[in-house]
């Protein structure tokens, strides 16, 4: 598999003209592949990651916040092409058959076996009558597209070197990270987009409004990098 991984680091201050003493809250970001536009917090940095047209990611990194793991709040937009392997930074490969397969795999492999599935506003997402987890469907504000939205809460041991976003077990005193990660999965013709907000339970509310702005403004122009033009219903 040909790997054309590219990483770019830039400041979002360059995405729009200077606005005097009162800059806007958001800037419009167009992906490097020109396959989508989205509104992101003004002044946040962006790092992009590209692997052919099979996978792409734009990560937007905000100001230091001690409630977040490594002190770095972030939002991201990813593209996955169906049944195309993507190599992770640790060398492992991941591949998904579509949105449902993605959700199933990450719940099991990233957060399992112990996690709590939530709605984006923090309510437990579970059907007591059917004894099954529920992944709610939402309508994105600007595009009118349907998407699957959920959050996952789970705890993992904290690395000794990290000082930020850490909690301590009241009984054992051991440090851990109580993750609270939000996802919005948007189906497309030959793949799907994933909008993410990897927060901690303590810091989740700090930038939830920024994540709402990201998902509400997300506008796919093509079905992934180099894909066919994407028709959208329009604002709702």
C-alpha positions as MATLAB code, in Angstrom:
seq = 'XXXXXXXXXXXXXXXXXXXXXXXXXXXXXXXXXXXXXXXXXXXXXXXXXXXXXXXXXXXXXXXXXXXXXXXXXXXXXXXXXXXXXXXXXXXXXXXXXXXXXXXXXXXXXXXXXXXXXXXXXXXXXXXXXXXXXXXXXXXXXXXXXXXXXXXXXXXXXXXXXXXXXXXXXXXXXXXXXXXXXXXXXXXXXXXXXXXXXXXXXXXXXXXXXXXXXXXXXXXXXXXXXXXXXXXXXXXX';
ca = [
       0.000    0.000    0.000;
       1.420    3.292   -1.090;
       1.780    5.590    1.869;
       1.592    9.282    1.073;
       1.340   10.444    4.654;
       1.603   14.208    4.890;
       1.571   16.356    7.973;
       1.151   20.082    7.983;
       1.094   22.471   10.883;
      -0.335   25.949   10.534;
      -2.220   28.580   12.494;
      -5.880   29.145   11.789;
      -5.214   32.851   12.086;
      -4.085   32.547    8.473;
      -7.454   31.229    7.328;
      -9.229   34.581    7.341;
      -8.416   38.273    7.262;
      -7.530   40.026   10.479;
     -10.573   41.382   12.255;
      -9.073   44.184   14.344;
      -9.263   43.958   18.116;
     -12.280   41.660   18.156;
     -11.588   38.551   16.047;
     -14.545   36.277   15.234;
     -15.256   33.166   17.290;
     -14.912   30.874   14.282;
     -12.977   30.609   11.018;
     -14.058   28.669    7.942;
     -11.671   25.810    7.205;
     -11.527   24.102    3.808;
      -9.818   20.722    3.831;
      -6.553   20.301    1.936;
      -8.430   17.919   -0.396;
     -11.264   20.430   -0.856;
     -13.797   17.738    0.039;
     -15.475   19.626    2.912;
     -15.694   22.923    4.743;
     -16.308   23.424    8.449;
     -16.249   26.192   11.049;
     -13.480   25.844   13.634;
     -12.552   27.969   16.667;
     -10.579   31.069   15.709;
      -6.862   30.817   16.464;
      -6.764   27.043   16.997;
      -3.901   25.260   15.240;
      -4.491   22.579   12.627;
      -2.491   19.428   11.906;
      -3.389   17.356    8.850;
      -2.720   13.707    8.125;
      -3.199   12.163    4.669;
      -2.868    8.597    3.361;
      -3.763    8.507   -0.326;
      -7.535    9.059   -0.679;
      -8.288    6.267    1.789;
      -7.848    8.250    4.983;
      -7.463   11.877    5.973;
      -7.615   13.768    9.244;
      -7.593   17.399   10.284;
      -7.035   17.966   14.010;
      -7.706   21.374   15.534;
      -5.810   22.034   18.771;
      -6.973   24.638   21.251;
      -5.377   26.587   24.101;
      -3.918   24.892   27.150;
      -6.521   23.511   29.550;
      -5.422   21.457   32.594;
      -8.672   19.457   32.528;
      -7.650   17.767   29.257;
      -5.239   14.910   28.692;
      -1.794   16.458   28.041;
      -3.488   19.827   28.577;
      -4.560   19.961   24.929;
      -8.256   20.224   23.975;
      -8.905   19.241   20.370;
     -11.505   18.580   17.698;
     -11.015   16.576   14.517;
     -12.573   15.623   11.199;
     -11.594   12.255    9.711;
     -12.407   10.517    6.440;
     -12.417    6.713    6.068;
     -12.898    4.955    2.746;
     -14.759    1.659    3.092;
     -12.631   -1.488    3.224;
      -9.366    0.390    2.834;
      -6.701   -0.225    5.500;
      -5.206    2.745    7.292;
      -1.904    2.485    9.169;
      -1.858    3.975   12.671;
       1.146    5.746   14.173;
       2.054    2.621   16.188;
       2.189    0.511   13.011;
      -1.131   -1.296   13.428;
      -3.711   -1.325   10.637;
      -7.363   -0.433   10.946;
     -10.131   -0.974    8.377;
     -13.894   -0.436    8.493;
     -16.736   -1.640    6.304;
     -18.860    1.418    7.031;
     -20.281    3.576    9.847;
     -21.855    0.692   11.798;
     -18.651   -1.352   11.626;
     -16.632    1.667   12.799;
     -18.879    2.203   15.813;
     -18.863   -1.493   16.694;
     -15.090   -1.783   16.454;
     -14.166    1.300   18.475;
     -16.605    0.506   21.274;
     -15.122   -2.966   21.590;
     -11.449   -2.343   20.860;
     -10.852    1.206   22.128;
     -13.239    1.447   25.090;
     -14.301   -2.100   25.921;
     -15.019   -4.091   27.895;
     -16.075   -1.464   30.459;
     -17.576    1.793   29.209;
     -20.729    3.879   29.423;
     -22.476    4.884   26.200;
     -23.983    8.380   26.343;
     -25.805   10.904   24.194;
     -23.861   14.070   23.399;
     -25.624   15.895   26.238;
     -24.471   13.267   28.736;
     -27.532   11.048   29.164;
     -27.109    7.273   29.288;
     -27.920    5.906   25.822;
     -29.571    2.579   26.604;
     -32.929    1.004   25.808;
     -34.004   -0.629   29.069;
     -36.934   -2.429   27.432;
     -34.762   -4.057   24.771;
     -31.661   -4.289   26.985;
     -29.478   -2.850   24.255;
     -27.306    0.184   23.576;
     -28.770    2.959   21.434;
     -26.822    5.128   18.969;
     -29.049    8.178   18.318;
     -29.476    9.667   14.864;
     -29.290   13.436   14.449;
     -29.661   15.896   11.564;
     -26.690   18.175   10.963;
     -27.755   21.817   10.972;
     -26.065   23.226    7.858;
     -25.997   20.223    5.534;
     -29.251   18.553    6.625;
     -27.485   15.176    6.505;
     -28.326   12.380    8.914;
     -25.544   11.268   11.257;
     -25.013    8.961   14.235;
     -24.007   10.817   17.414;
     -22.799    9.463   20.754;
     -20.277    9.866   23.544;
     -18.283    7.210   25.402;
     -17.013    7.379   28.954;
     -14.311    4.999   30.158;
     -11.269    4.999   32.405;
      -7.678    4.080   31.488;
      -4.467    4.127   33.565;
      -2.586    7.423   33.365;
       1.071    7.527   32.233;
       3.343    8.600   35.065;
       4.863   11.461   33.062;
       1.553   13.168   32.333;
       0.235   15.799   34.777;
      -2.901   17.037   33.034;
      -6.404   15.609   32.749;
      -5.652   13.096   35.485;
      -7.963   11.779   38.223;
      -7.101    9.646   41.251;
      -8.914    6.601   42.593;
     -10.340    7.511   45.993;
      -9.494    4.069   47.417;
      -6.181    3.124   45.821;
      -4.833    6.570   44.946;
      -3.819    5.303   41.502;
      -3.956    7.848   38.687;
      -6.256    7.341   35.729;
      -7.752    9.278   32.822;
     -11.548    9.325   32.771;
     -12.139    9.702   29.038;
     -15.337   11.236   27.689;
     -15.088   11.170   23.905;
     -17.825   12.444   21.567;
     -18.377   11.172   18.019;
     -20.540   12.160   15.061;
     -20.409    9.650   12.195;
     -21.574   10.929    8.796;
     -22.225    8.316    6.042;
     -21.113    9.007    2.455;
     -21.281    7.118   -0.835;
     -17.965    5.267   -0.603;
     -17.000    5.836    3.018;
     -17.806    8.051    5.976;
     -16.653   11.073    7.951;
     -16.073   11.050   11.710;
     -16.134   14.236   13.778;
     -14.555   13.773   17.198;
     -14.117   15.600   20.482;
     -11.731   13.593   22.716;
     -12.296   15.170   26.126;
     -12.142   14.036   29.720;
     -15.161   13.795   31.992;
     -13.939   16.847   33.888;
     -13.247   18.950   30.810;
     -16.083   17.818   28.529;
     -18.321   20.853   29.036;
     -15.438   23.306   28.508;
     -15.488   23.061   24.704;
     -18.710   21.196   23.985;
     -20.074   24.356   22.341;
     -17.084   24.346   19.979;
     -17.852   20.757   19.011;
     -21.490   21.712   18.426;
     -20.275   24.483   16.110;
     -18.045   22.024   14.261;
     -20.734   19.421   13.625;
     -23.448   21.985   12.869;
     -21.335   23.683   10.201;
     -19.824   20.549    8.625;
     -20.485   20.620    4.873;
     -19.142   17.754    2.713;
     -18.531   18.790   -0.900;
     -17.449   15.405   -2.248;
     -17.668   11.868   -0.939;
     -14.159   11.892    0.470;
     -10.929   13.098   -1.197;
     -11.232   12.704   -4.957;
     -14.728   11.254   -4.630;
     -17.929   12.142   -6.490;
     -19.774   15.341   -5.652;
     -22.029   14.969   -2.646;
     -25.611   16.207   -2.661;
     -26.964   17.445    0.648;
     -30.555   18.252    1.696;
     -29.606   21.714    2.945;
     -30.051   23.658    6.197;
     -32.557   22.426    8.779;
];
